[in-house]
């Protein structure tokens, strides 16, 4: 479907853009690496999904508000698999905070996290789906909260989530605007 060299270059562009965004604490510039009509989503439990539809929602919701409060976090990729026949890439990453435990180790979400991409040509993704263990993410955030090392942005984000207010991009499973998988 797509030349392997092109997909490998896309992956390298993606990894470099991720590094720059992590350094700045702003992931919104990654939106330029998606097609105009791309979708980006993930599951957040048995009855709810997150879905950003289109480059603007990806920039503002997925990479803006959803990554808000995660400044100082890094997402180092551990392994990347490329399937040029289907134009798909799967990357496995870690979630690591810059905050440290009293023993000096970083707060890191255990388990497997990753992204599944479909390539759209022109060095842009047309589809991305993430997966991570929400239970492990929650446990790390609770541990950080008890230790008093959550960023102000993350505290605001958790307060917003706990308020029960409707958050843009979150849908009951049956109402997700495009199929999650």
Wavefront OBJ file of the C-alpha trace (Angstrom):
o trace
v 0.000 0.000 0.000
v 2.747 2.492 1.001
v 6.509 2.268 0.476
v 8.293 1.012 3.575
v 10.829 3.853 3.311
v 8.019 6.403 3.502
v 6.490 4.785 6.595
v 9.900 4.559 8.277
v 10.475 8.251 7.567
v 7.009 9.060 8.960
v 7.859 7.208 12.157
v 11.134 9.139 12.482
v 9.323 12.449 11.904
v 6.756 11.433 14.526
v 9.374 10.478 17.117
v 11.322 13.705 16.584
v 8.165 15.821 16.815
v 7.228 13.978 20.039
v 10.639 14.755 21.551
v 10.268 18.449 20.718
v 6.744 18.564 22.152
v 7.818 16.801 25.357
v 10.616 19.356 25.810
v 8.138 22.225 25.407
v 5.353 20.587 27.401
v 2.981 21.305 24.504
v 1.778 18.468 22.279
v -0.515 20.576 20.074
v 2.073 20.987 17.260
v 1.737 17.220 16.627
v -1.637 17.987 15.015
v 0.204 18.952 11.832
v 1.139 15.279 11.441
v -2.525 14.263 10.954
v -4.714 14.521 7.877
v -7.421 17.192 7.991
v -10.119 14.527 8.547
v -8.132 12.251 10.879
v -9.600 10.684 14.014
v -7.831 10.024 17.301
v -9.400 8.130 20.164
v -9.063 5.797 23.102
v -11.239 3.821 25.459
v -11.703 5.090 29.003
v -13.691 2.270 30.503
v -16.533 -0.136 29.900
v -19.010 2.522 28.800
v -17.029 5.505 27.569
v -14.659 6.476 24.778
v -12.733 9.601 23.886
v -12.742 10.636 20.220
v -11.330 13.700 18.491
v -12.602 14.060 14.924
v -10.565 16.197 12.532
v -7.208 17.926 12.892
v -8.651 20.880 14.850
v -10.243 18.641 17.516
v -7.075 16.549 17.656
v -5.071 19.734 18.307
v -7.450 21.263 20.848
v -8.921 18.211 22.606
v -6.574 15.220 22.313
v -3.260 17.104 22.267
v -4.396 20.236 24.091
v -6.833 19.696 26.957
v -6.233 15.931 27.328
v -2.458 16.379 27.535
v -2.899 19.451 29.724
v -1.260 19.008 33.097
v 1.148 16.404 31.753
v 3.971 18.863 31.275
v 7.172 17.215 32.411
v 5.928 13.757 31.396
v 7.660 11.787 28.675
v 6.377 8.983 26.512
v 9.451 7.097 25.313
v 8.660 4.554 22.628
v 9.987 1.091 23.454
v 9.237 -0.698 20.206
v 7.649 0.151 16.857
v 6.156 -2.270 14.324
v 5.509 -1.204 10.720
v 3.172 -2.957 8.277
v 3.660 -1.256 4.906
v 1.105 -3.543 3.197
v -1.707 -2.165 5.338
v -0.166 1.251 6.003
v -0.250 0.672 9.754
v 2.179 1.315 12.579
v 2.004 0.158 16.190
v 4.178 1.788 18.825
v 4.598 0.699 22.443
v 5.453 3.472 24.902
v 5.907 4.199 28.585
v 4.403 7.048 30.594
v 7.069 8.610 32.820
v 6.690 11.707 35.010
v 9.539 14.059 35.770
v 8.526 13.976 39.462
v 10.534 11.582 41.624
v 9.644 9.337 44.516
v 11.559 9.711 47.791
v 13.846 6.838 46.673
v 14.743 8.818 43.511
v 12.828 6.621 41.046
v 10.453 8.349 38.626
v 6.703 7.991 38.822
v 5.975 5.682 35.896
v 2.741 4.042 34.818
v 3.248 0.251 34.856
v 1.830 -1.990 32.174
v 1.664 -1.566 28.428
v 0.740 1.638 26.656
v 0.693 2.151 22.963
v -0.642 3.747 19.817
v -1.981 2.141 16.657
v -1.739 4.376 13.602
v -3.112 4.203 10.067
v -1.130 6.181 7.567
v -2.827 8.626 5.223
v 0.089 9.488 2.939
v 1.900 12.790 2.682
v 3.608 12.174 6.045
v 0.351 12.363 8.000
v -1.651 9.911 10.092
v -5.315 9.498 9.228
v -6.257 7.453 12.284
v -4.807 6.840 15.743
v -6.055 4.742 18.615
v -4.271 4.593 21.965
v -4.464 2.022 24.702
v -3.241 2.090 28.268
v -4.217 0.605 31.588
v -6.516 3.204 33.153
v -6.282 1.450 36.523
v -2.491 1.821 36.567
v -2.711 5.442 35.390
v -5.180 6.213 38.177
v -3.007 4.493 40.794
v 0.053 6.559 39.804
v -1.943 9.811 39.859
v -3.340 8.949 43.318
v 0.179 8.121 44.550
v 1.450 11.455 43.185
v -1.489 13.319 44.728
v -0.794 11.809 48.162
v 2.892 12.751 47.808
v 1.958 16.312 46.820
v 3.838 16.193 43.494
v 1.001 16.602 40.982
v 1.344 19.658 38.768
v -1.253 22.422 39.153
v -2.478 21.595 35.654
v -2.995 17.954 36.568
v -4.838 18.883 39.771
v -7.184 21.110 37.725
v -7.669 18.318 35.204
v -8.503 15.755 37.905
v -10.883 18.228 39.580
v -12.650 18.726 36.231
v -12.974 14.961 35.749
v -14.258 14.464 39.305
v -16.868 17.217 38.893
v -18.911 15.035 36.559
v -19.160 17.900 34.045
v -19.479 16.932 30.386
v -16.008 17.086 28.860
v -15.704 17.631 25.090
v -14.593 14.524 23.210
v -15.980 12.019 25.737
v -18.893 9.911 24.580
v -20.941 7.044 25.913
v -19.794 3.974 23.974
v -22.899 3.801 21.752
v -22.605 7.510 20.824
v -18.926 7.711 19.762
v -19.031 9.654 16.451
v -16.788 7.177 14.603
v -15.961 3.577 15.508
v -13.229 3.389 18.131
v -11.672 0.342 16.514
l 1 2 3 4 5 6 7 8 9 10 11 12 13 14 15 16 17 18 19 20 21 22 23 24 25 26 27 28 29 30 31 32 33 34 35 36 37 38 39 40 41 42 43 44 45 46 47 48 49 50 51 52 53 54 55 56 57 58 59 60 61 62 63 64 65 66 67 68 69 70 71 72 73 74 75 76 77 78 79 80 81 82 83 84 85 86 87 88 89 90 91 92 93 94 95 96 97 98 99 100 101 102 103 104 105 106 107 108 109 110 111 112 113 114 115 116 117 118 119 120 121 122 123 124 125 126 127 128 129 130 131 132 133 134 135 136 137 138 139 140 141 142 143 144 145 146 147 148 149 150 151 152 153 154 155 156 157 158 159 160 161 162 163 164 165 166 167 168 169 170 171 172 173 174 175 176 177 178 179 180 181
